[in-house]
């Protein structure tokens, strides 16, 4: 399995990758709360995390600028291979997806949430 979180509304030409965990064993049916912690103590054995666009291996939370809400797309991809070959700790999220999607994709599930910071810095969930 591979689990990712992506913000397509970030103020960059390519959005922002918040989280990439891959090589999650097929027998894992859920992740612990805080599984994306950079200390990696809550990850399933055998799983790996790549650097997100903030520059560290782990989950980086939502921090959009004030204005319209940003979408955060979480995706779980079931792959037909137990491990992704050719991925290193320095691989980009885009390269990782390219390699992952070359394997037999058994299924994908998406959950999209949104988050907005108001003009007065009040946090609003949508």
N, C-alpha and C positions, 0 to 999 in steps of 0.2 A: 504494500500500500504506500501511497504518498498523500500527505496532507499539506495543503497550502492555504495562504491567506493573501489576497491581492486587493489593492485599492486602485481601481481604474480612474478615479477622479482626482488623484493627487496632482499637484501643479508641476508635472513633468511630462515630457512627450510620451513616456512609456508607463506611467503610473508608478506605484510603489509596491514591491513585494515585502510583506510583513512577516512571512513565515514559510519555511520549506522544511518539512520532515519527510524523509524517504527511507526506503528499505525497512519499513515497518512490517514485521512478520505477519503472515497470513492468519495466524491464530489469534491475533489481537482484534478484539471487537469494540474496544473503547480506549480512550486516552485519559489518564489522570488529569485532574485539574492542575494547572500550572505545568503541563507536559512540555511547553515551549520555553520553560525557564532556561536561561543560558548556562546554569550550572549542570544541566542535563541529568539531574538525579531522578526526574519523574518520567524519563523516556523509557519506552519498552526496550528490553535487551535486544541488541542488533540494529535498532533504528539509528539514523544519523540526521543531523540538522546542518543545513547550509547557512552561510551568511545571508542575512536579509539585506535590504537596500539601506539599512542604517549601519551596516558594517559589522554585525556580530551574528553568531550562530544562535538563534533563539527567536522567540516571538517578540516583536515590537508592537506596542499598543497603538491605538488610534490617537492621532494628534493633528486633525485637520486644521487649517487656518479658519478664522471666523468666516462665515458665509454659508453657502448651500451645503446640504448634507453630502457626505462622502459614502460611497458603497464599499463594503468590505465583503469580498466574495471568498468564502471558505469552500474548498473543494477536497473531496476524498476520491482518490483514483485507485481502483483495484487493478493491478497489473498481472500479467501472465508470467512474470519472472520473479524469482525470490529476491533478487538484488539488481540494482542498476549498475551496469558496467560503464566505465569511462568517466564517472563522476569523481571529482576530487573536492577537498575542502574549499578550494578556490573557484569551483565551477559557479557560473552565474545561474540565477533562477531560470532565465530563458533557455540556456543550454540544457539544464537539467530537464525542463519540460520537453524540449526537442527529443532528447534521448529517451525519456520516459514514454513519450507517445509513440516511439518506434516499436515498443514492446506491444504485445497483444493487450489492449485495454479491455478488461473484463466488464468494467462499469465505472461510472462517475456519478457522484452526487454533489450538489451545490446547495449552499445556504448563503443567502445574501442578507446582510444587515446594514443599517445605515447609522451614521453618527454625525452630529452637527454641533459646532460651537457657535453660540449666539454672539451678537455684537458686543454684549456686555460681559463676555467670557462665561456666561451661564452655559452649563453643559446640557444638551438636549438629546434624548434618544428618540429616534424615529422608528 
